[in-house]
Amino acid sequence: MKFFIINSGSSSIKYQVIEMADESVLATGLVERIGEDRGRLRNTAFPGTGHEQEAVIEQPIPDHRSGMLLAIATLTDRDKGVIRQASEIDAIGHRVVHGGEDFRGSMRITAAVIEVLRHNIPLAPLHNPANLDGIRVAREIFPEVPQVAVFDTAFHQTMPPRAYLYAIPYALYQTDRVRRYGFHGTSHRFVAGECARLLDRPLSACNLITIHLGNGCSITAIENGHSVDTSLGMTPLEGLVMGTRSGDVDPALHLFLKQNKGMGLEAIDDLLNKESGLKGLCGMNDMRDIHRAAGAGDVRARLAVEVQTYRIRKYIGAYMAVLGRVDAIVFTAGIGENDPIVRAESLKGMEPFGVRLDPERNRLRDRDARRISAPDSAIQVWVIPTNEELAIAREMARVLRD
C-alpha cells in the first residue's frame, strides 16, 4: 500500500509518499510560495535505483489545488515519477496542528470531523485553516481515497487537569477552552515508541522525558506511555527557549511593553513569536551560526546557548519530580539529534540525579538511534531521530484497520 502524507501550510505543502509494505520513502517534496508570483516545487524521488532523483519546478502556483496537482504530476512523471498513476495512492494522511479537546487520537476524515476542525480554528488561527485547505483539496482530487487526520495535540490529551489547567478564572476554560494543549505530539509519540523498543520493554511500562529541539522546542513527561505534562501551552509559545520564540516569560510583560513602549497586542505577539528566543538574545536563530560565533568569542552567542540549555535543564528537573522514576531521556529533532554541545549543557551537573553522559558517545554523529549515556548511568540518555511522516503513516494504518 502506498500512503500520501500531506502537511499543508498557509503558503506551502510538504508531502511524502511511503510504501507501507516496508515503510520505505518513495518520494518527498515541498511546494512553496503558493499564491506568490514565483512558486516552486522541489521533489526528491527514491525509485529503488540507489540514486536520488531531484526535480525542481519554478512557476506560478496560484492556490493549494494547483500545488497539489503539480505534486501529483511530478510523482507520476514518466521519467522521474515513483508511481504510474494517482490511483496507486491507497490512503492520504494529513498533519493537523490542533484538535482541541475533541480528538484524543487520529480520525478518519468525514464531514463531521471537518466541521469540528472549523470549530477549532480560534485555537490555531494560523494553522488549522491551512490544514483544512489541504484536506479540502485532497478530497476534491481523490474523492474515493480514505483520508486520515493526525493531530499534533492528540498525544497530550492524556494530561490530567492539574497539568493542563491554568490558574485563571475557570469560566475561561469552560467557555473559551483556555488550557494547555501541547504540540509536537506526533514526534514525542514516535520517539517514545522507538525508545521503548530499544529498552526492550512495552511503552506502557516506560517513564520517559522526551526533548524535541528544533526551531520550535518542547519537552514532555511520559508516564507509563502516556503524556502527563508538556512544555508548550495553549499556543506553541510557552515553555523552552526556541529559535525565535521566547518560551516562558512573565505574563505582565505584555502590559509593561504596552505602557512603556507603546506597543499594541499584535506587535507584542509578533515580538515574542518572531523576534525573541535565540534570535532575540544574540541576533541568530540557527544554532550552527551561534556555535561558530560563540567559538569566535561572541559573548551574547554564548549567553544564548546558556539561557536555552539552562531552561531545558530546569524542565528536566521538574519532570523528574513529576514522574518520580525516569527510565530514559530522549533528544530528538534538528538540534536534539545533531548538537552534542546543547545535549551536554542541558544535562550538566545532573550526575547526582542519576544522569551520566558518555562524552565520546555524545560527540558521535550518526543517523541512527544511539545511547549516549555512560554504562553506569542510572537513567539512560538516547538520541533518536524523529520521523513524523512515518508516525503519521503508522497512525493511518491503525485507523484504517480499526
Disulfide bonds with the S-S distance in Angstrom:
none
